[in-house]
Amino acid sequence: MPRVSAPSVIGCVGSLVVATRGSAGPGEVLVSVGGGREAYLAWSDEPLPKDTMVLVIDERETRTVDVTPWTALDL
Protein backbone atom coordinates (compact mmCIF):
# COMPACT_ATOMS: atom_id res chain seq x y z
CA MET A 1 0.00 0.00 0.00
CA PRO A 2 1.49 3.40 -0.94
CA ARG A 3 2.28 5.77 1.88
CA VAL A 4 0.54 9.16 1.89
CA SER A 5 2.79 12.00 3.02
CA ALA A 6 1.60 14.87 5.17
CA PRO A 7 1.08 18.22 3.44
CA SER A 8 3.94 20.68 3.67
CA VAL A 9 3.46 23.59 6.08
CA ILE A 10 6.16 25.74 4.43
CA GLY A 11 4.57 29.10 3.67
CA CYS A 12 1.88 28.71 6.32
CA VAL A 13 1.34 31.36 8.99
CA GLY A 14 0.88 30.48 12.64
CA SER A 15 1.02 31.85 16.16
CA LEU A 16 3.56 30.92 18.83
CA VAL A 17 1.94 29.31 21.86
CA VAL A 18 5.35 28.84 23.52
CA ALA A 19 8.14 31.40 23.00
CA THR A 20 11.21 30.37 21.00
CA ARG A 21 14.68 30.81 22.49
CA GLY A 22 16.76 31.20 19.32
CA SER A 23 19.63 28.70 19.25
CA ALA A 24 18.95 27.84 22.92
CA GLY A 25 15.80 25.89 22.09
CA PRO A 26 12.50 25.64 20.27
CA GLY A 27 9.07 26.97 21.07
CA GLU A 28 5.74 25.74 19.78
CA VAL A 29 3.59 27.09 16.96
CA LEU A 30 -0.02 26.42 15.99
CA VAL A 31 -0.39 26.31 12.21
CA SER A 32 -3.63 26.13 10.21
CA VAL A 33 -3.43 22.98 8.07
CA GLY A 34 -6.12 21.07 6.22
CA GLY A 35 -9.05 22.83 7.86
CA GLY A 36 -7.67 22.45 11.39
CA ARG A 37 -4.84 23.67 13.57
CA GLU A 38 -1.78 21.58 14.37
CA ALA A 39 1.11 22.11 16.79
CA TYR A 40 4.77 21.95 15.71
CA LEU A 41 8.08 22.52 17.47
CA ALA A 42 9.30 25.89 16.20
CA TRP A 43 12.90 27.04 15.85
CA SER A 44 13.90 30.65 15.06
CA ASP A 45 17.19 32.50 14.58
CA GLU A 46 16.37 34.91 17.40
CA PRO A 47 14.17 34.48 20.49
CA LEU A 48 10.52 35.29 19.74
CA PRO A 49 7.84 35.92 22.40
CA LYS A 50 4.62 33.97 22.84
CA ASP A 51 1.75 35.15 20.58
CA THR A 52 4.15 36.28 17.80
CA MET A 53 2.72 35.66 14.32
CA VAL A 54 5.27 33.64 12.33
CA LEU A 55 5.80 32.28 8.83
CA VAL A 56 7.02 28.70 8.43
CA ILE A 57 10.13 28.88 6.22
CA ASP A 58 11.44 25.30 6.42
CA GLU A 59 10.65 21.84 7.75
CA ARG A 60 13.22 19.88 9.74
CA GLU A 61 12.23 16.47 11.04
CA THR A 62 8.77 15.24 11.93
CA ARG A 63 6.59 18.06 13.32
CA THR A 64 9.55 20.45 13.62
CA VAL A 65 9.78 23.69 11.61
CA ASP A 66 11.86 26.85 11.21
CA VAL A 67 9.94 30.12 11.58
CA THR A 68 10.47 33.84 11.12
CA PRO A 69 8.35 36.75 12.38
CA TRP A 70 5.42 37.64 10.10
CA THR A 71 3.45 40.84 9.72
CA ALA A 72 0.26 40.63 7.71
CA LEU A 73 -0.23 43.24 5.02
CA ASP A 74 -3.32 45.38 5.32
CA LEU A 75 -4.48 45.91 1.75
PDB file of N, CA, C and O in Angstrom:
ATOM      1  N   MET A   1       0.843  -1.169   0.000  1.00  0.00           N
ATOM      2  CA  MET A   1       0.000   0.000   0.000  1.00  0.00           C
ATOM      3  C   MET A   1       0.891   1.236   0.000  1.00  0.00           C
ATOM      4  O   MET A   1       1.795   1.330   0.830  1.00  0.00           O
ATOM      5  N   PRO A   2       0.666   2.187  -0.904  1.00  0.00           N
ATOM      6  CA  PRO A   2       1.492   3.399  -0.942  1.00  0.00           C
ATOM      7  C   PRO A   2       1.269   4.258   0.299  1.00  0.00           C
ATOM      8  O   PRO A   2       0.171   4.323   0.851  1.00  0.00           O
ATOM      9  N   ARG A   3       2.332   4.904   0.710  1.00  0.00           N
ATOM     10  CA  ARG A   3       2.276   5.773   1.878  1.00  0.00           C
ATOM     11  C   ARG A   3       1.886   7.190   1.454  1.00  0.00           C
ATOM     12  O   ARG A   3       2.418   7.719   0.478  1.00  0.00           O
ATOM     13  N   VAL A   4       0.969   7.792   2.178  1.00  0.00           N
ATOM     14  CA  VAL A   4       0.540   9.156   1.894  1.00  0.00           C
ATOM     15  C   VAL A   4       1.316  10.095   2.797  1.00  0.00           C
ATOM     16  O   VAL A   4       1.300   9.939   4.018  1.00  0.00           O
ATOM     17  N   SER A   5       1.995  11.069   2.208  1.00  0.00           N
ATOM     18  CA  SER A   5       2.791  11.996   3.015  1.00  0.00           C
ATOM     19  C   SER A   5       1.919  13.149   3.495  1.00  0.00           C
ATOM     20  O   SER A   5       0.921  13.500   2.867  1.00  0.00           O
ATOM     21  N   ALA A   6       2.317  13.726   4.619  1.00  0.00           N
ATOM     22  CA  ALA A   6       1.598  14.871   5.175  1.00  0.00           C
ATOM     23  C   ALA A   6       1.847  16.091   4.294  1.00  0.00           C
ATOM     24  O   ALA A   6       2.902  16.203   3.669  1.00  0.00           O
ATOM     25  N   PRO A   7       0.880  17.002   4.242  1.00  0.00           N
ATOM     26  CA  PRO A   7       1.081  18.216   3.436  1.00  0.00           C
ATOM     27  C   PRO A   7       2.172  19.086   4.043  1.00  0.00           C
ATOM     28  O   PRO A   7       2.342  19.121   5.262  1.00  0.00           O
ATOM     29  N   SER A   8       2.899  19.780   3.199  1.00  0.00           N
ATOM     30  CA  SER A   8       3.941  20.684   3.669  1.00  0.00           C
ATOM     31  C   SER A   8       3.306  21.893   4.339  1.00  0.00           C
ATOM     32  O   SER A   8       2.265  22.380   3.898  1.00  0.00           O
ATOM     33  N   VAL A   9       3.937  22.375   5.407  1.00  0.00           N
ATOM     34  CA  VAL A   9       3.458  23.590   6.077  1.00  0.00           C
ATOM     35  C   VAL A   9       4.328  24.791   5.737  1.00  0.00           C
ATOM     36  O   VAL A   9       4.105  25.881   6.263  1.00  0.00           O
ATOM     37  N   ILE A  10       5.329  24.608   4.855  1.00  0.00           N
ATOM     38  CA  ILE A  10       6.159  25.737   4.433  1.00  0.00           C
ATOM     39  C   ILE A  10       5.266  26.775   3.761  1.00  0.00           C
ATOM     40  O   ILE A  10       4.483  26.449   2.869  1.00  0.00           O
ATOM     41  N   GLY A  11       5.392  28.026   4.198  1.00  0.00           N
ATOM     42  CA  GLY A  11       4.574  29.097   3.670  1.00  0.00           C
ATOM     43  C   GLY A  11       3.322  29.366   4.486  1.00  0.00           C
ATOM     44  O   GLY A  11       2.611  30.339   4.233  1.00  0.00           O
ATOM     45  N   CYS A  12       3.047  28.508   5.465  1.00  0.00           N
ATOM     46  CA  CYS A  12       1.885  28.710   6.323  1.00  0.00           C
ATOM     47  C   CYS A  12       2.218  29.698   7.441  1.00  0.00           C
ATOM     48  O   CYS A  12       3.364  29.803   7.878  1.00  0.00           O
ATOM     49  N   VAL A  13       1.195  30.414   7.892  1.00  0.00           N
ATOM     50  CA  VAL A  13       1.340  31.364   8.989  1.00  0.00           C
ATOM     51  C   VAL A  13       0.733  30.752  10.237  1.00  0.00           C
ATOM     52  O   VAL A  13      -0.298  30.082  10.180  1.00  0.00           O
ATOM     53  N   GLY A  14       1.389  30.992  11.369  1.00  0.00           N
ATOM     54  CA  GLY A  14       0.880  30.483  12.638  1.00  0.00           C
ATOM     55  C   GLY A  14       1.187  31.440  13.763  1.00  0.00           C
ATOM     56  O   GLY A  14       1.744  32.518  13.551  1.00  0.00           O
ATOM     57  N   SER A  15       0.818  31.033  14.964  1.00  0.00           N
ATOM     58  CA  SER A  15       1.021  31.847  16.157  1.00  0.00           C
ATOM     59  C   SER A  15       1.779  31.023  17.195  1.00  0.00           C
ATOM     60  O   SER A  15       1.450  29.862  17.437  1.00  0.00           O
ATOM     61  N   LEU A  16       2.798  31.631  17.807  1.00  0.00           N
ATOM     62  CA  LEU A  16       3.556  30.917  18.834  1.00  0.00           C
ATOM     63  C   LEU A  16       2.728  30.775  20.103  1.00  0.00           C
ATOM     64  O   LEU A  16       2.200  31.757  20.625  1.00  0.00           O
ATOM     65  N   VAL A  17       2.620  29.557  20.588  1.00  0.00           N
ATOM     66  CA  VAL A  17       1.945  29.307  21.859  1.00  0.00           C
ATOM     67  C   VAL A  17       2.962  29.118  22.973  1.00  0.00           C
ATOM     68  O   VAL A  17       2.623  29.191  24.154  1.00  0.00           O
ATOM     69  N   VAL A  18       4.210  28.874  22.593  1.00  0.00           N
ATOM     70  CA  VAL A  18       5.349  28.835  23.516  1.00  0.00           C
ATOM     71  C   VAL A  18       6.477  29.612  22.842  1.00  0.00           C
ATOM     72  O   VAL A  18       6.805  29.351  21.685  1.00  0.00           O
ATOM     73  N   ALA A  19       7.071  30.560  23.558  1.00  0.00           N
ATOM     74  CA  ALA A  19       8.140  31.400  23.004  1.00  0.00           C
ATOM     75  C   ALA A  19       9.312  30.554  22.518  1.00  0.00           C
ATOM     76  O   ALA A  19       9.619  29.512  23.097  1.00  0.00           O
ATOM     77  N   THR A  20       9.968  31.013  21.443  1.00  0.00           N
ATOM     78  CA  THR A  20      11.205  30.370  20.997  1.00  0.00           C
ATOM     79  C   THR A  20      12.378  31.012  21.738  1.00  0.00           C
ATOM     80  O   THR A  20      12.262  32.122  22.256  1.00  0.00           O
ATOM     81  N   ARG A  21      13.507  30.302  21.783  1.00  0.00           N
ATOM     82  CA  ARG A  21      14.684  30.813  22.486  1.00  0.00           C
ATOM     83  C   ARG A  21      15.889  30.930  21.566  1.00  0.00           C
ATOM     84  O   ARG A  21      17.029  30.848  22.024  1.00  0.00           O
ATOM     85  N   GLY A  22      15.649  31.120  20.272  1.00  0.00           N
ATOM     86  CA  GLY A  22      16.757  31.202  19.325  1.00  0.00           C
ATOM     87  C   GLY A  22      17.504  29.886  19.296  1.00  0.00           C
ATOM     88  O   GLY A  22      16.883  28.824  19.276  1.00  0.00           O
ATOM     89  N   SER A  23      18.833  29.936  19.294  1.00  0.00           N
ATOM     90  CA  SER A  23      19.635  28.704  19.246  1.00  0.00           C
ATOM     91  C   SER A  23      19.581  27.924  20.555  1.00  0.00           C
ATOM     92  O   SER A  23      20.037  26.781  20.601  1.00  0.00           O
ATOM     93  N   ALA A  24      19.030  28.516  21.628  1.00  0.00           N
ATOM     94  CA  ALA A  24      18.952  27.839  22.925  1.00  0.00           C
ATOM     95  C   ALA A  24      17.805  26.829  22.998  1.00  0.00           C
ATOM     96  O   ALA A  24      17.774  26.004  23.911  1.00  0.00           O
ATOM     97  N   GLY A  25      16.871  26.879  22.062  1.00  0.00           N
ATOM     98  CA  GLY A  25      15.801  25.889  22.090  1.00  0.00           C
ATOM     99  C   GLY A  25      14.560  26.327  21.350  1.00  0.00           C
ATOM    100  O   GLY A  25      14.374  27.509  21.063  1.00  0.00           O
ATOM    101  N   PRO A  26      13.702  25.347  21.041  1.00  0.00           N
ATOM    102  CA  PRO A  26      12.504  25.638  20.271  1.00  0.00           C
ATOM    103  C   PRO A  26      11.351  26.111  21.139  1.00  0.00           C
ATOM    104  O   PRO A  26      11.365  25.974  22.362  1.00  0.00           O
ATOM    105  N   GLY A  27      10.350  26.674  20.463  1.00  0.00           N
ATOM    106  CA  GLY A  27       9.071  26.970  21.074  1.00  0.00           C
ATOM    107  C   GLY A  27       8.052  26.071  20.424  1.00  0.00           C
ATOM    108  O   GLY A  27       8.387  24.990  19.939  1.00  0.00           O
ATOM    109  N   GLU A  28       6.799  26.512  20.408  1.00  0.00           N
ATOM    110  CA  GLU A  28       5.742  25.735  19.776  1.00  0.00           C
ATOM    111  C   GLU A  28       4.826  26.680  19.011  1.00  0.00           C
ATOM    112  O   GLU A  28       4.477  27.754  19.501  1.00  0.00           O
ATOM    113  N   VAL A  29       4.442  26.274  17.814  1.00  0.00           N
ATOM    114  CA  VAL A  29       3.590  27.094  16.957  1.00  0.00           C
ATOM    115  C   VAL A  29       2.347  26.304  16.573  1.00  0.00           C
ATOM    116  O   VAL A  29       2.413  25.101  16.323  1.00  0.00           O
ATOM    117  N   LEU A  30       1.211  26.996  16.530  1.00  0.00           N
ATOM    118  CA  LEU A  30      -0.021  26.421  15.994  1.00  0.00           C
ATOM    119  C   LEU A  30      -0.185  26.922  14.565  1.00  0.00           C
ATOM    120  O   LEU A  30      -0.202  28.128  14.315  1.00  0.00           O
ATOM    121  N   VAL A  31      -0.303  25.982  13.629  1.00  0.00           N
ATOM    122  CA  VAL A  31      -0.392  26.310  12.207  1.00  0.00           C
ATOM    123  C   VAL A  31      -1.714  25.778  11.666  1.00  0.00           C
ATOM    124  O   VAL A  31      -2.102  24.651  11.975  1.00  0.00           O
ATOM    125  N   SER A  32      -2.406  26.579  10.862  1.00  0.00           N
ATOM    126  CA  SER A  32      -3.633  26.132  10.208  1.00  0.00           C
ATOM    127  C   SER A  32      -3.268  25.238   9.035  1.00  0.00           C
ATOM    128  O   SER A  32      -2.582  25.658   8.103  1.00  0.00           O
ATOM    129  N   VAL A  33      -3.745  23.974   9.097  1.00  0.00           N
ATOM    130  CA  VAL A  33      -3.432  22.984   8.065  1.00  0.00           C
ATOM    131  C   VAL A  33      -4.669  22.127   7.823  1.00  0.00           C
ATOM    132  O   VAL A  33      -5.270  21.606   8.763  1.00  0.00           O
ATOM    133  N   GLY A  34      -5.034  21.991   6.582  1.00  0.00           N
ATOM    134  CA  GLY A  34      -6.115  21.072   6.217  1.00  0.00           C
ATOM    135  C   GLY A  34      -7.421  21.291   6.964  1.00  0.00           C
ATOM    136  O   GLY A  34      -8.093  20.324   7.324  1.00  0.00           O
ATOM    137  N   GLY A  35      -7.789  22.526   7.201  1.00  0.00           N
ATOM    138  CA  GLY A  35      -9.050  22.827   7.859  1.00  0.00           C
ATOM    139  C   GLY A  35      -9.000  22.770   9.371  1.00  0.00           C
ATOM    140  O   GLY A  35     -10.019  22.979  10.029  1.00  0.00           O
ATOM    141  N   GLY A  36      -7.834  22.491   9.936  1.00  0.00           N
ATOM    142  CA  GLY A  36      -7.674  22.451  11.391  1.00  0.00           C
ATOM    143  C   GLY A  36      -6.411  23.176  11.803  1.00  0.00           C
ATOM    144  O   GLY A  36      -5.758  23.820  10.983  1.00  0.00           O
ATOM    145  N   ARG A  37      -6.071  23.070  13.071  1.00  0.00           N
ATOM    146  CA  ARG A  37      -4.836  23.668  13.573  1.00  0.00           C
ATOM    147  C   ARG A  37      -3.990  22.570  14.180  1.00  0.00           C
ATOM    148  O   ARG A  37      -4.488  21.718  14.916  1.00  0.00           O
ATOM    149  N   GLU A  38      -2.693  22.599  13.861  1.00  0.00           N
ATOM    150  CA  GLU A  38      -1.783  21.580  14.367  1.00  0.00           C
ATOM    151  C   GLU A  38      -0.575  22.239  15.012  1.00  0.00           C
ATOM    152  O   GLU A  38      -0.134  23.303  14.578  1.00  0.00           O
ATOM    153  N   ALA A  39      -0.042  21.602  16.052  1.00  0.00           N
ATOM    154  CA  ALA A  39       1.112  22.113  16.790  1.00  0.00           C
ATOM    155  C   ALA A  39       2.406  21.512  16.241  1.00  0.00           C
ATOM    156  O   ALA A  39       2.470  20.330  15.904  1.00  0.00           O
ATOM    157  N   TYR A  40       3.435  22.361  16.160  1.00  0.00           N
ATOM    158  CA  TYR A  40       4.767  21.946  15.708  1.00  0.00           C
ATOM    159  C   TYR A  40       5.804  22.567  16.630  1.00  0.00           C
ATOM    160  O   TYR A  40       5.590  23.656  17.163  1.00  0.00           O
ATOM    161  N   LEU A  41       6.935  21.876  16.823  1.00  0.00           N
ATOM    162  CA  LEU A  41       8.076  22.522  17.472  1.00  0.00           C
ATOM    163  C   LEU A  41       8.575  23.586  16.516  1.00  0.00           C
ATOM    164  O   LEU A  41       8.639  23.359  15.308  1.00  0.00           O
ATOM    165  N   ALA A  42       8.930  24.751  17.051  1.00  0.00           N
ATOM    166  CA  ALA A  42       9.302  25.888  16.197  1.00  0.00           C
ATOM    167  C   ALA A  42      10.658  26.447  16.589  1.00  0.00           C
ATOM    168  O   ALA A  42      10.855  26.861  17.731  1.00  0.00           O
ATOM    169  N   TRP A  43      11.579  26.461  15.660  1.00  0.00           N
ATOM    170  CA  TRP A  43      12.905  27.044  15.850  1.00  0.00           C
ATOM    171  C   TRP A  43      12.973  28.378  15.126  1.00  0.00           C
ATOM    172  O   TRP A  43      12.381  28.541  14.059  1.00  0.00           O
ATOM    173  N   SER A  44      13.696  29.336  15.706  1.00  0.00           N
ATOM    174  CA  SER A  44      13.896  30.646  15.061  1.00  0.00           C
ATOM    175  C   SER A  44      15.334  31.091  15.293  1.00  0.00           C
ATOM    176  O   SER A  44      15.989  30.634  16.230  1.00  0.00           O
ATOM    177  N   ASP A  45      15.822  31.987  14.433  1.00  0.00           N
ATOM    178  CA  ASP A  45      17.189  32.502  14.576  1.00  0.00           C
ATOM    179  C   ASP A  45      17.353  33.302  15.864  1.00  0.00           C
ATOM    180  O   ASP A  45      18.383  33.214  16.532  1.00  0.00           O
ATOM    181  N   GLU A  46      16.337  34.076  16.202  1.00  0.00           N
ATOM    182  CA  GLU A  46      16.367  34.912  17.399  1.00  0.00           C
ATOM    183  C   GLU A  46      15.198  34.522  18.295  1.00  0.00           C
ATOM    184  O   GLU A  46      14.196  34.004  17.801  1.00  0.00           O
ATOM    185  N   PRO A  47      15.303  34.761  19.601  1.00  0.00           N
ATOM    186  CA  PRO A  47      14.170  34.478  20.486  1.00  0.00           C
ATOM    187  C   PRO A  47      12.939  35.295  20.065  1.00  0.00           C
ATOM    188  O   PRO A  47      13.044  36.475  19.731  1.00  0.00           O
ATOM    189  N   LEU A  48      11.783  34.643  20.089  1.00  0.00           N
ATOM    190  CA  LEU A  48      10.519  35.295  19.743  1.00  0.00           C
ATOM    191  C   LEU A  48       9.533  35.051  20.879  1.00  0.00           C
ATOM    192  O   LEU A  48       9.445  33.932  21.385  1.00  0.00           O
ATOM    193  N   PRO A  49       8.785  36.082  21.291  1.00  0.00           N
ATOM    194  CA  PRO A  49       7.843  35.919  22.404  1.00  0.00           C
ATOM    195  C   PRO A  49       6.577  35.155  22.001  1.00  0.00           C
ATOM    196  O   PRO A  49       6.227  35.056  20.825  1.00  0.00           O
ATOM    197  N   LYS A  50       5.912  34.624  23.023  1.00  0.00           N
ATOM    198  CA  LYS A  50       4.619  33.968  22.837  1.00  0.00           C
ATOM    199  C   LYS A  50       3.665  34.932  22.130  1.00  0.00           C
ATOM    200  O   LYS A  50       3.761  36.146  22.313  1.00  0.00           O
ATOM    201  N   ASP A  51       2.771  34.412  21.346  1.00  0.00           N
ATOM    202  CA  ASP A  51       1.750  35.145  20.582  1.00  0.00           C
ATOM    203  C   ASP A  51       2.297  35.860  19.347  1.00  0.00           C
ATOM    204  O   ASP A  51       1.542  36.563  18.675  1.00  0.00           O
ATOM    205  N   THR A  52       3.590  35.704  19.025  1.00  0.00           N
ATOM    206  CA  THR A  52       4.145  36.281  17.800  1.00  0.00           C
ATOM    207  C   THR A  52       3.584  35.530  16.594  1.00  0.00           C
ATOM    208  O   THR A  52       3.562  34.299  16.580  1.00  0.00           O
ATOM    209  N   MET A  53       3.130  36.274  15.582  1.00  0.00           N
ATOM    210  CA  MET A  53       2.721  35.659  14.317  1.00  0.00           C
ATOM    211  C   MET A  53       3.998  35.314  13.553  1.00  0.00           C
ATOM    212  O   MET A  53       4.905  36.140  13.446  1.00  0.00           O
ATOM    213  N   VAL A  54       4.066  34.090  13.022  1.00  0.00           N
ATOM    214  CA  VAL A  54       5.275  33.636  12.329  1.00  0.00           C
ATOM    215  C   VAL A  54       4.912  32.979  11.009  1.00  0.00           C
ATOM    216  O   VAL A  54       3.790  32.514  10.809  1.00  0.00           O
ATOM    217  N   LEU A  55       5.892  32.953  10.115  1.00  0.00           N
ATOM    218  CA  LEU A  55       5.800  32.280   8.826  1.00  0.00           C
ATOM    219  C   LEU A  55       6.712  31.062   8.879  1.00  0.00           C
ATOM    220  O   LEU A  55       7.873  31.172   9.273  1.00  0.00           O
ATOM    221  N   VAL A  56       6.199  29.910   8.487  1.00  0.00           N
ATOM    222  CA  VAL A  56       7.023  28.697   8.425  1.00  0.00           C
ATOM    223  C   VAL A  56       7.887  28.776   7.175  1.00  0.00           C
ATOM    224  O   VAL A  56       7.369  28.874   6.062  1.00  0.00           O
ATOM    225  N   ILE A  57       9.219  28.732   7.359  1.00  0.00           N
ATOM    226  CA  ILE A  57      10.130  28.879   6.221  1.00  0.00           C
ATOM    227  C   ILE A  57      10.856  27.593   5.855  1.00  0.00           C
ATOM    228  O   ILE A  57      11.467  27.512   4.789  1.00  0.00           O
ATOM    229  N   ASP A  58      10.797  26.575   6.732  1.00  0.00           N
ATOM    230  CA  ASP A  58      11.445  25.305   6.424  1.00  0.00           C
ATOM    231  C   ASP A  58      10.905  24.230   7.356  1.00  0.00           C
ATOM    232  O   ASP A  58      10.406  24.525   8.442  1.00  0.00           O
ATOM    233  N   GLU A  59      11.012  22.980   6.917  1.00  0.00           N
ATOM    234  CA  GLU A  59      10.653  21.840   7.753  1.00  0.00           C
ATOM    235  C   GLU A  59      11.929  21.088   8.083  1.00  0.00           C
ATOM    236  O   GLU A  59      12.776  20.879   7.214  1.00  0.00           O
ATOM    237  N   ARG A  60      12.067  20.686   9.322  1.00  0.00           N
ATOM    238  CA  ARG A  60      13.217  19.884   9.744  1.00  0.00           C
ATOM    239  C   ARG A  60      12.788  18.424   9.752  1.00  0.00           C
ATOM    240  O   ARG A  60      12.542  17.837   8.698  1.00  0.00           O
ATOM    241  N   GLU A  61      12.700  17.849  10.920  1.00  0.00           N
ATOM    242  CA  GLU A  61      12.229  16.474  11.037  1.00  0.00           C
ATOM    243  C   GLU A  61      10.734  16.484  11.307  1.00  0.00           C
ATOM    244  O   GLU A  61      10.081  17.517  11.159  1.00  0.00           O
ATOM    245  N   THR A  62      10.199  15.358  11.696  1.00  0.00           N
ATOM    246  CA  THR A  62       8.768  15.236  11.932  1.00  0.00           C
ATOM    247  C   THR A  62       8.260  16.277  12.920  1.00  0.00           C
ATOM    248  O   THR A  62       8.746  16.364  14.048  1.00  0.00           O
ATOM    249  N   ARG A  63       7.278  17.066  12.491  1.00  0.00           N
ATOM    250  CA  ARG A  63       6.589  18.061  13.317  1.00  0.00           C
ATOM    251  C   ARG A  63       7.527  19.097  13.921  1.00  0.00           C
ATOM    252  O   ARG A  63       7.287  19.593  15.021  1.00  0.00           O
ATOM    253  N   THR A  64       8.603  19.425  13.194  1.00  0.00           N
ATOM    254  CA  THR A  64       9.555  20.454  13.620  1.00  0.00           C
ATOM    255  C   THR A  64       9.808  21.386  12.445  1.00  0.00           C
ATOM    256  O   THR A  64      10.121  20.937  11.343  1.00  0.00           O
ATOM    257  N   VAL A  65       9.669  22.709  12.689  1.00  0.00           N
ATOM    258  CA  VAL A  65       9.779  23.688  11.611  1.00  0.00           C
ATOM    259  C   VAL A  65      10.682  24.851  12.015  1.00  0.00           C
ATOM    260  O   VAL A  65      10.947  25.072  13.197  1.00  0.00           O
ATOM    261  N   ASP A  66      11.148  25.591  11.006  1.00  0.00           N
ATOM    262  CA  ASP A  66      11.858  26.851  11.212  1.00  0.00           C
ATOM    263  C   ASP A  66      10.870  27.965  10.904  1.00  0.00           C
ATOM    264  O   ASP A  66      10.118  27.893   9.932  1.00  0.00           O
ATOM    265  N   VAL A  67      10.880  29.010  11.752  1.00  0.00           N
ATOM    266  CA  VAL A  67       9.937  30.119  11.576  1.00  0.00           C
ATOM    267  C   VAL A  67      10.659  31.458  11.618  1.00  0.00           C
ATOM    268  O   VAL A  67      11.780  31.572  12.115  1.00  0.00           O
ATOM    269  N   THR A  68       9.987  32.461  11.084  1.00  0.00           N
ATOM    270  CA  THR A  68      10.472  33.844  11.122  1.00  0.00           C
ATOM    271  C   THR A  68       9.271  34.733  11.433  1.00  0.00           C
ATOM    272  O   THR A  68       8.144  34.381  11.087  1.00  0.00           O
ATOM    273  N   PRO A  69       9.489  35.875  12.076  1.00  0.00           N
ATOM    274  CA  PRO A  69       8.346  36.749  12.379  1.00  0.00           C
ATOM    275  C   PRO A  69       7.593  37.144  11.107  1.00  0.00           C
ATOM    276  O   PRO A  69       8.189  37.290  10.040  1.00  0.00           O
ATOM    277  N   TRP A  70       6.270  37.314  11.239  1.00  0.00           N
ATOM    278  CA  TRP A  70       5.419  37.637  10.097  1.00  0.00           C
ATOM    279  C   TRP A  70       4.492  38.787  10.454  1.00  0.00           C
ATOM    280  O   TRP A  70       3.876  38.793  11.520  1.00  0.00           O
ATOM    281  N   THR A  71       4.397  39.745   9.568  1.00  0.00           N
ATOM    282  CA  THR A  71       3.447  40.837   9.723  1.00  0.00           C
ATOM    283  C   THR A  71       2.514  40.810   8.533  1.00  0.00           C
ATOM    284  O   THR A  71       2.957  40.931   7.391  1.00  0.00           O
ATOM    285  N   ALA A  72       1.242  40.655   8.787  1.00  0.00           N
ATOM    286  CA  ALA A  72       0.258  40.628   7.707  1.00  0.00           C
ATOM    287  C   ALA A  72       0.153  41.993   7.049  1.00  0.00           C
ATOM    288  O   ALA A  72       0.259  43.024   7.714  1.00  0.00           O
ATOM    289  N   LEU A  73      -0.053  41.993   5.757  1.00  0.00           N
ATOM    290  CA  LEU A  73      -0.231  43.241   5.018  1.00  0.00           C
ATOM    291  C   LEU A  73      -1.693  43.640   5.047  1.00  0.00           C
ATOM    292  O   LEU A  73      -2.568  42.822   4.760  1.00  0.00           O
ATOM    293  N   ASP A  74      -1.959  44.867   5.384  1.00  0.00           N
ATOM    294  CA  ASP A  74      -3.322  45.385   5.318  1.00  0.00           C
ATOM    295  C   ASP A  74      -3.523  46.047   3.964  1.00  0.00           C
ATOM    296  O   ASP A  74      -3.017  47.142   3.719  1.00  0.00           O
ATOM    297  N   LEU A  75      -4.249  45.393   3.105  1.00  0.00           N
ATOM    298  CA  LEU A  75      -4.477  45.914   1.747  1.00  0.00           C
ATOM    299  C   LEU A  75      -5.827  46.546   1.628  1.00  0.00           C
ATOM    300  O   LEU A  75      -6.187  47.035   0.557  1.00  0.00           O
TER     301      LEU A  75
END
